[in-house]
Amino acid sequence: MAKAKTTANKKAAKPVAKKKQAKTVSTEQRIREAQNKGKLLIGTKTTLKCIKGGSVLSVFYTTNIPENVLKDLNYYARISDIELNKFNGDSAKLGDLCGKPFKILLAAIKK
């Protein structure tokens, strides 16, 4: 005796959703977007003060940052749970990117 095939027990095939690939945004693009929105903080003193106050999302530092400033930055970022990003360039290049005629060691994005 032949068995009857039942389709009730079979699960309907669901369409497989394609995973959206996360767009990788470079640090330069993030800095430009923050500057256009008016949420970019520039300078070591201002950035460290705002980190202590808790009004910063992420910080960008250059390759030629002094050791004592980098130690302070790492300490406050660890306490405040802030994202640190290394900018691949020196302070003059970061200044040019921000549209300033001077060198910039630290830049941050406000909340």
N, C-alpha and C positions, 0 to 999 in steps of 0.2 A: 504494500500500500504506500503510495507516494504522499509525502508530507506536503501540506498546503503552506505556501509562503505567506507569512503575515507581515504586512507593512506597518502595523500598529506599533510593534516593538522597536522598529528602527527609528533612530533619531533623525530628524530632518537636518540636512547639512546646512550649517550656518555659513554665510559668507565671511571669509577671513578679512578682517580689517587690516589694512596696511599700517604699519607703524610709521608715525611721522618722525622724520629725522630731525633732531634738535639742530637748530641753526647755531653754528658756532660764530659768536660775535667777537671780533678781535678787541683788544684793549683800546686801540685807537678809535674804533667805532663807538665803544661805550663812552669814552671821554667826549667825543664830539656830540653824541646824543645828550649827555648830561649838560654840556655847555649850552646847547641849543635850548634846553628846557630851563636853564638857569639854576641847575642844581649842582654845579661844580664848585668845589672849594679848592682854592689854590694857596699853597704855601705850607711850610712846616709848622709854624706856630698856630695858624688857624686850624689846620687839620688835626693836630694833636689836641687842641682845646675842644674841638667838636667831637672827637673820639671819646674824650673824658666825659663829655656831656651826653653822649649816647645818641647823637643825631646823624650818624654816618652809616651808610650801607656797605661801601667798599672803598678801599684805599689803593692808589697806584703809586709806586715808588720807583725811582730810577736806578740804574746800575751803579752810579757813582755816589750813592748816598753814604754819608759818614757812618761809621760803626756805632757810635753812641746814639745817633738818631734812630738807626735801624733796631737797636736793642730796645729803646723806648717804644718804638712803633710795634714791635712784636709783643712786648709786655702788655700794652694797652689793648691791642687787637685780640689777644688771647683772653683777657678779662671781659671785654665787651662783645666777644664773638663776632668779629668783623672780618670780612673777606679781604685778604691781602693779595695784590696782583703786582708782579714785577713787570715794569715797563721796559721793553727791549730798546733801550737808548739812554743817552745821557740827559742831564738836566736841560741842556740847550735845546735838544730835540723835543722834549716835553713842553718847553716854553713855546717853541714854534707851533707845535700841535694845538696848544691852547690859544694861540694867536697873541701871545705876549712877547715883547721885545727883551725879556729877561729870562734867566734860568729858573726852573722850577724843580725842586726835589720831590715834593709830595703833592698829590692831587687827590681829592676824595669826592664821592658822590653822596649828597645829602639824602636823607629819607624823605 
